[in-house]
């Protein structure tokens, strides 16, 4: 899928006072699950085509109809669990029309899937960081 985003998880973990592996898992798998669940469903093929890559984009294209998204979530979780946390993780969908869906070509996902999931994640992290700062009187 064209386009990329990067979230510096080491800094997030430091700000939250959490271990990097915990933050990385929650962010990576949470973002994947959110994007999958936001993927428009017709046959389920697009929802079933999400994959995980480590160090590079996984270019495989699963031929899986996954209306609920559970197959993709399970596939990505299994792949993530076999890799070192201190890696660059990629969540991608290699269907040719996935980019069009991300770019507002679906009534089911008029604002895309990944970009909306990232905005929601960043908003949640801002709220969490703000809460931690207030609770511990941090700047």
C-alpha positions as CSV (number, residue, x, y, z in Angstrom):
1,X,0.0,0.0,0.0
2,X,1.5,3.3,-0.9
3,X,2.2,5.8,1.9
4,X,3.9,5.2,5.2
5,X,3.7,6.4,8.7
6,X,6.2,6.1,11.6
7,X,5.6,6.3,15.3
8,X,8.7,6.5,17.6
9,X,7.6,3.9,20.1
10,X,10.8,4.2,22.2
11,X,9.8,7.8,23.0
12,X,6.2,6.9,23.6
13,X,7.3,4.1,26.0
14,X,9.6,6.5,27.8
15,X,6.9,9.2,28.2
16,X,4.4,6.6,29.5
17,X,6.9,4.9,31.8
18,X,6.2,1.6,30.2
19,X,8.4,-1.1,28.7
20,X,9.0,-0.7,25.0
21,X,7.9,-4.3,24.2
22,X,4.5,-3.6,25.8
23,X,4.0,-0.3,24.0
24,X,5.2,-1.7,20.7
25,X,2.8,-4.7,20.9
26,X,-0.2,-2.5,21.8
27,X,0.5,0.1,19.2
28,X,1.4,-2.3,16.3
29,X,-1.3,-4.9,16.8
30,X,-3.9,-2.3,17.9
31,X,-3.2,-0.3,14.8
32,X,-3.4,-3.4,12.6
33,X,-6.7,-4.5,14.2
34,X,-8.2,-1.0,13.8
35,X,-7.2,-0.7,10.2
36,X,-8.5,-4.2,9.4
37,X,-11.9,-3.6,11.1
38,X,-12.2,-0.3,9.2
39,X,-11.5,-1.9,5.8
40,X,-14.7,-1.9,3.7
41,X,-16.3,-5.3,3.1
42,X,-17.8,-6.5,-0.1
43,X,-16.4,-10.0,-0.6
44,X,-14.0,-9.8,2.4
45,X,-11.0,-10.1,0.1
46,X,-9.5,-6.7,1.0
47,X,-10.1,-7.3,4.7
48,X,-8.4,-10.7,4.3
49,X,-5.3,-9.3,2.5
50,X,-3.6,-7.5,5.4
51,X,-0.1,-8.8,6.2
52,X,2.8,-8.1,8.6
53,X,6.4,-7.6,7.5
54,X,9.6,-7.1,9.5
55,X,12.3,-4.8,8.2
56,X,10.5,-4.5,4.9
57,X,7.0,-4.5,3.5
58,X,5.6,-8.1,3.1
59,X,4.7,-8.3,-0.6
60,X,2.6,-11.4,-0.3
61,X,-1.0,-11.2,-1.3
62,X,-3.2,-13.7,0.6
63,X,-6.2,-15.0,-1.3
64,X,-8.4,-15.0,1.7
65,X,-12.0,-13.8,2.1
66,X,-12.2,-12.6,5.6
67,X,-15.5,-10.7,6.2
68,X,-14.9,-10.4,10.0
69,X,-11.2,-9.7,9.8
70,X,-10.3,-12.4,12.3
71,X,-8.0,-14.3,9.8
72,X,-5.9,-11.2,9.1
73,X,-5.7,-10.3,12.8
74,X,-4.6,-13.8,13.7
75,X,-2.1,-13.9,10.8
76,X,-0.5,-10.6,11.8
77,X,-0.5,-11.4,15.5
78,X,1.3,-14.8,14.8
79,X,3.9,-13.1,12.6
80,X,4.4,-10.3,15.1
81,X,4.9,-12.7,18.0
82,X,7.8,-14.5,16.2
83,X,9.9,-11.3,15.6
84,X,12.1,-9.1,17.8
85,X,10.3,-6.1,19.2
86,X,13.2,-3.8,18.3
87,X,12.4,-4.2,14.6
88,X,10.7,-2.1,12.1
89,X,7.2,-3.5,11.6
90,X,5.1,-3.0,8.5
91,X,1.4,-3.6,8.3
92,X,0.3,-3.6,4.6
93,X,-2.4,-4.6,2.2
94,X,-1.1,-5.3,-1.3
95,X,-4.4,-5.5,-3.2
96,X,-4.3,-3.1,-6.1
97,X,-7.4,-1.3,-5.0
98,X,-6.4,-1.0,-1.3
99,X,-4.8,2.4,-2.1
100,X,-8.0,3.6,-3.7
101,X,-10.0,2.6,-0.6
102,X,-7.6,4.4,1.6
103,X,-8.0,7.5,-0.5
104,X,-11.7,8.0,-0.1
105,X,-13.1,5.7,-2.8
106,X,-15.5,3.8,-0.5
107,X,-18.7,4.8,1.1
108,X,-18.0,2.3,3.9
109,X,-14.6,4.0,4.7
110,X,-15.0,7.5,3.3
111,X,-11.9,8.7,5.2
112,X,-9.7,5.6,4.6
113,X,-8.7,3.0,7.1
114,X,-5.1,3.4,8.1
115,X,-5.0,7.2,8.3
116,X,-8.2,7.2,10.5
117,X,-6.7,4.5,12.7
118,X,-3.4,6.4,13.1
119,X,-5.3,9.6,14.0
120,X,-7.3,7.8,16.6
121,X,-4.2,6.1,18.0
122,X,-2.3,9.4,18.3
123,X,-5.4,11.0,19.9
124,X,-5.5,8.2,22.5
125,X,-1.8,8.5,23.2
126,X,-2.1,12.3,23.6
127,X,-4.9,11.7,26.2
128,X,-2.9,9.0,27.9
129,X,0.3,11.1,28.1
130,X,-1.7,14.1,29.4
131,X,-3.3,11.9,32.1
132,X,0.1,10.6,33.1
133,X,1.5,14.1,33.2
134,X,-1.3,15.4,35.4
135,X,-1.3,12.4,37.8
136,X,2.5,12.8,38.3
137,X,2.7,16.6,38.0
138,X,5.1,16.2,35.0
139,X,5.7,18.8,32.3
